Amino acid sequence: MTGQQFIKEIRSFCNENANEANVIKYSRYFKKDKYNTYGLTASQMESKSRDLQKRSDISLSLVLEAAPALIQNTKHEEAQLTMLVVRGLQKQYSLEAFKCIENWFSIGIINWAQADLLATGIIPLFLNKKIIEINDLKSWLEAPNKFQRRSVPVALIKSLKTHDNFTGLFTFIRCLMTDPEREVHQGTGWFLREAWKRKPEETEAFLLKWKDISPRLIFQYATEKMTPEEKNKFRRQRV
């Protein structure tokens, strides 16, 4: 199989399974200009990706060769399917593969679902395999693509399981505490909520430093699992 043949197979599958009812159903979760879709279900994409991963004529290098055309297309599922296949080919991961994937943000990744699949399903695998270190994501924190910035805290959620001291992680993502974009606020708050579940005192100490500075949406997410009394500590001080 060639890269062009892979692209053709992905698009043929998407067209064959297009469903207008699902387009309407799922579109409410996305901004209209960022969700151009065939209407495939998650189970359909997972099933197709598993089939592709098992084939001897499919390799990570081939998928990465085809990926730019699929990632930059506005059709949501083309990017999603590409990432699902890449996720399943983790045995072939390398630093070169990470660099290719890192470039996807400059050509595509236009909604939270694409960003979160990359951040939760792919980047943690590179970290676990020690192909990259957390510091390799440092440049992402100031990237032009807001979804690349969002991907940093979301990708670090799984790292909470292996870090005894969260202070370093909090220091790493602190510039996102004043990011201007809503999607970044959501991802950062999600990370802090998960951190709080594991180390509440350490997380609360960090949150207290930012309660009068950061966007409230970060705190809405970060304190979601707290009791009303616990949430009160993070109300913004009125001037």
N, C-alpha and C positions, 0 to 999 in steps of 0.2 A: 504494500500500500504506500502511496505517496501522500504528502501533505495535502495536496489538492483533492485527492480522493477522500481523505478524512473529512475535509470541509464539506464536500458534496454529500457524504453519508450523514453527517450531522444535520445538514439542512434538509435533506430528503426525509429523515426521520421526523424532524420538527414539522414539516409541511404535512406529512401523512397523519400526524396526530394532533393537528391544530384543532382547537375547540373554542369557539367564540363565547360560549357560556362561561368558561373558565376565565377568559380575558376580562369579562365584566366582573366576575366574582372576586378575582385577585387584585384588580386594579385599585380598589379602595385603600390598599396598603401602601400605595406608591404615588408620587407626584406624577401627573399625567404625562409630562414631557420626559419622564425618566423610566417609563415602563411600557415599552413597545414589545408585545409578547405574542407568542403563538397560542398560549393557553394550555400548555402541557402541565400535567400534575407532577408533584415531587416524586411520586412512586414511579412514574413513567421515566423520568430522567435518571433516577437511581438505577432502575433496571437496565436501561440502555447503557449506562456508564459501566456497570458490572460486566455486561456482555463484551464491551469493547476492551476492557482491561484484561480479559481472559484470552484474547486473541493473540496469536504469535506474530501477526503482522503489525501489531500496534506497540510502539515503544514510546518512552517519554520524549526522546529527541524528536520523533515524528510529530507528536502532539504539540510540542513547543514550537515546531516549525509552522504548524497550521494555526496556532493559537492567535497570533495578531489579527488575522482576518476575522476570526470568530469573536474575539474580545472586543474589537472596535466596532463591530456591527451593533446597531441599536436593538436588535432582537434579543431580549433578555435570556432566553433559554440557550442560545448559542454559547454565550459566556459561561452560563451555569454548567452546561454539559461538559465543556472543556475543562473547567475546574474540577468537576467530579471525577473525570478520567485521570487528571493529574494527581488528585488526592490518592487514588487507588494504585498509582505507580510509584509509591514512595521508596521502594527498594532501589530505584534508579536515580534517586535524588543526588544532587551534587551542588557545589557552590555556583557553577555555571548555570545550572537550572534555576537556582534562586535568583540570579541576576536577570534571567529572562523573565521570570514571573514578576520581579520588581518593576520591570518596564511596562507592565500591563496598565498601571495607573496613568501613564502618560498617553495612552491610546484609548482607554475605556474605563471600566469599573465605574458605572454611573448611578448606582443605587446601593442602598444599605444591604440588600440581600446578597448581591455579588461580593461586596466588601466583607460581609460577615462569613460567607462560605470560605473565602480566602483566609480570613483571619482566624477562624476557629478550626478549619479543616486541613489547611495546608501549612501555614507558617509555623504552628506549634510542632509539626513533624520535623521541620528543618531544625528547630531549636532542640527538640528531644534527641535528634541524631547528632547534635553538636556540629552540624555543618555551618551554622551561623550562631552568633551570640546575640543577646538582647541588644547590645550596643550597635549591632549592624542595622537596627531599625531606627537609629537616632536621626538619620536624615529624613525619615518619614514624618517626624514630628512637625516639620515646617514645610512639608510638601504642598504644592499648589492644589492638588486634588484633596478635597476635604475627606473623601472616603479613605484615602491613604493615611491621613492623620487619625481618623477614627479606628483604623485597623490596628494601630499600635496597642492601645489599652485592651481592645477585644482579644488580640492575639496573646496578650500577657495573662489573661484569666487563668489559663491552664498552668502557667508558671507559678501561680499562687500555691499550688500543691507541693512544689519542690523548693520553695524559698522559706527559710525560717524567719528571716527578717525582711519585713515589707518596706522598710524605710528607703532602701535603694530603689525599689520599684516606684514608690511614690515620688521620689526625687526625679526619676527618669521621665515621668509623665506630667510633671507639674506645669510645664508650659501650656498644656492643654486645658488647664483650669481657667484660662482666660481666652480660649479659642472663640472666634465669633460665630461658628457654625453649629446649628442645632444638632445635626447628625453626630458631630464630635462630642457634644455635651451628652448625648444619649450613650454613646460608647464608653465615655469616661465614667459616667455615673454607673453604668452596668459593671465595669471593672471594680469600682469602689464598693459597690453593693456586695460583690462576691468576696472582696477582701475583708469587708466588715464581718461576714459570716464566719470567717476563719480567725481573724484577729481583731475583734471589735475595738479594744482599747487603742491599739496602734493606729487603726484606721480613723477612729474618732479624733485622735490628736491631730492627724493630718487635715481632716475636714474642718476642724475648728479654726485652723489657720486661714482657711479660704472662705468661710461662711459669709463674710461681708464683701467679698471681692468677686467670687465666681458666679456665673449664671445660675439661676435657681433650678433650671432643669437638671443640672448635674446632681444637685442635692435631692431633687424629687426622685431620681433613680437610685441614688446612693443610699437614701434612707427608707426606701420602700418597705423593707422588712422590719423596720424598727417599730417600737410601740409609740403611741402619741407622745408619751413623756420623753422618750429618747429623741424623737424628732424635734422637740421643742428646743433642745440645746443648739440646734443648727439654724434657728430662725435668724434672719438678717437683722442686725441692730439698727433701729430707726434713729435717724439723725435729727 
